[in-house]
Amino acid sequence: MVLEAYEAGKYNGIGFCFCSADPFVGLDFDNCRTPETGEVDSRVLEYVARFEDRYVEVSVSGTGIHLITCGKIQGGTNRGNYEIYDQDRFFTLTGALL
């Protein structure tokens, strides 16, 4: 239903809002992907591989990636080129799987 509304031009995009009621954590890795080649920084790929159950896609900018998995953290964390959130954050989804 959401995809149909998006494809019909009713909305500019689709996203997900992390909240305290859901079991999800989102990791946002910035500046780790070369859009022209699709190459992702090997250190980021090694980190992503640590998560057994995960959804990973290219971010809207094309230069980063989003990882969504189950878990909880204590508030948001920003560590330079990546951020971790489990509530009060919205991820725009691209559907471009990594």
C-alpha positions in Angstrom: 0.0 0.0 0.0 2.8 2.5 0.9 4.8 1.5 -2.2 1.7 2.0 -4.4 1.1 5.5 -3.0 4.7 6.4 -3.6 4.7 5.0 -7.2 1.5 6.9 -7.9 3.3 10.1 -7.0 1.4 10.9 -3.8 4.6 11.1 -1.8 8.3 12.1 -2.3 9.8 9.1 -0.6 9.4 6.2 1.9 11.0 6.0 5.3 11.1 4.5 8.7 11.0 6.3 12.0 12.7 4.5 14.9 10.8 4.7 18.1 11.0 3.2 21.6 8.1 0.8 20.8 10.0 -1.1 18.0 13.0 -3.5 18.4 15.2 -1.8 15.7 18.5 0.0 15.7 19.7 1.9 12.7 23.4 2.6 11.8 24.1 5.3 9.4 27.5 5.2 7.8 28.6 8.3 5.9 31.2 8.8 3.2 32.1 5.1 2.9 30.8 4.3 -0.6 32.0 5.5 -4.0 28.8 6.0 -6.0 30.4 5.5 -9.4 31.8 2.1 -8.6 29.6 1.0 -5.7 32.8 0.2 -3.7 32.3 0.3 0.0 35.1 0.9 2.5 36.4 -2.5 3.6 36.4 -1.5 7.3 32.7 -0.7 7.1 31.9 -4.0 5.3 33.8 -5.9 8.1 31.7 -4.1 10.7 28.4 -4.8 8.8 29.3 -8.5 8.6 29.2 -8.7 12.4 25.4 -8.4 12.3 23.8 -11.7 11.6 20.2 -10.4 11.0 20.4 -7.1 9.1 19.0 -5.0 6.3 21.6 -3.0 4.5 21.1 -0.5 1.7 22.7 2.5 0.0 21.7 5.8 1.5 20.0 8.6 -0.5 23.3 10.4 -1.1 24.8 7.3 -2.6 27.9 7.9 -0.6 26.8 6.1 2.5 24.9 3.0 3.7 22.2 2.3 6.2 22.1 -0.9 8.3 18.9 -1.8 10.3 18.9 -4.6 12.8 17.3 -5.6 16.1 18.7 -4.2 19.3 18.6 -1.3 21.8 21.1 1.4 22.8 21.1 4.2 25.3 20.1 7.2 23.1 21.7 8.2 19.8 25.4 8.0 19.2 27.4 10.1 16.7 31.0 8.9 16.1 32.3 10.9 13.2 31.4 9.0 10.0 28.7 6.9 11.6 25.6 7.3 13.8 23.6 4.8 15.8 20.0 5.3 16.7 17.1 3.3 18.2 14.5 6.1 18.6 13.6 9.6 17.5 15.3 9.3 14.1 13.9 8.9 10.6 15.7 7.0 7.8 14.7 7.7 4.2 14.8 4.3 2.5 16.1 3.8 -1.0 15.5 0.1 -1.5 19.0 -0.1 -3.2 20.2 -3.2 -1.4 23.9 -3.6 -0.7 
